[in-house]
């Protein structure tokens, strides 16, 4: 263990390889615990880094903090949560952080109640430091702005300047690598720089702000976009400054616009209020008294002609176009009826139309529909041989800016559409039905269905039709990237049971 010569009563000095050398600290701390060295008898220091060129190779990074061969005690145990806490504390700028972590580790072995004591001063301090580090990580992810630099050979390098409060560059580099894998980039900071060359991350000593490139055409385009999306009616300066503290403003191109946009916010808001309302373009029939559309009668199997199933499906489609049995019919662009021939062996039932389905008037044409079509292609199910529909025939959504965001239909809204779904089943007469998601499963079975527990299983409806339970494809789209492929294969195996 590298220690500076000192009198017997002087503390033992442990020198780590760098500001973020957590593994070096971890190994040294375990050996100190094994030797029974108390926290007051240890001083922690950090070695100075070498200073090669801006993007040159770095010598000595991640060297072991100790060559001491003292065996590590196998009985030394801490929880994974404590290790995670220490990893975050190690990124803090406070020079006393390593001493704090060693003191906690020492006490952890001797005070079993420490882990459950929220009022302990050392634990409270460590948690506060970890929280500050997490906030700094979040701010760096949010406020890094790249500028293009043309290098020799015509290759473009995207360079950003950022000033973190703590030693977080190495910890956050993986985020930028995953997010911008396809481009070459570098992030310069006063104490640590990182570069992605398309194959590996390279860490180098800090840089100066003058090393970062000046504004480019891409930045001008970004400022134009920022002006366009600025909504004066939603301006809350205090909330904005809390989320985007002023200390970051000097490195944010859009910060120079905030003052002027904020100064004219009230005037612009007043002008927006005075504007006359816009008339939306709609394709649904007008339900005013001058042209009243009768509400379709509840489904009754006796009213359908099974000998002319295709014609009866068209008649039902026309009747559903003016449906007002729940509020959704008055808000959607149009009714989205099922698609496919009568007599199809297999029927697929989803939840409700999405944004693209609502605009095009066809079921499963948006992102979830594209995933379903991929699965059907792999299974050898031609779309024109399968009847595809939804339990609810209108798109339910809420507005967020100019975007329409999907909302799950309420049970009373799904029940209002149930007779339309039953008429489709009676006319198509499928041998089997696949329920895609909980809403479809509940409407088909007449009871709540735990999809995650009953997926891949066949259930039987009251009319004797078999129903296969599985996930809606949109559930796969919401999963984490590293889980999607395995989830897709499991979903595909569910669907294979309907072949």
Secondary structure, DSSP 4 states (H G I P E B T S, - for coil): -------TTSPEEEEESSTT-HHHHHHHHHHHHHHT--GGGEEEEEPPPP---TTS--SSTT--S----PPPPTT----HHHHHHHHHHTTSS-TTHHHHHHHHHHHHHH-GGGGG-TT-HHHHHHHHHHHHHHHHHHHHHHH---EEEEPGGG-EEEEEE---SSS-HHHHHHHHHHHTTTSEEEEE-SSEEEEE-SS-EEEEE---GGGS----HHHHHHHHHHHHH--GGG--HHHHHHHS-GGGGGG-TTHHHHHHHHHTHHHHHHHHHHSPPP-----SPP-SGGGPPPPPPPP-GGGS-GGGHHHHHHHHHHHHTT--SSTHHHHSSS----BS-TT-SEEEEES---HHHHHHT-SS-SHHHHHHHHHHHHHT--GGGSEEEESS-S--EEEETTEEEE-PPPHHHHHHTHHHHHHHHHHH--SEEEEESHHHHHHHHTS---HHHHTT-EEE-TTS-EEEEE--HHHHHTS-HHHHHHHHHHHHHHHHTT-
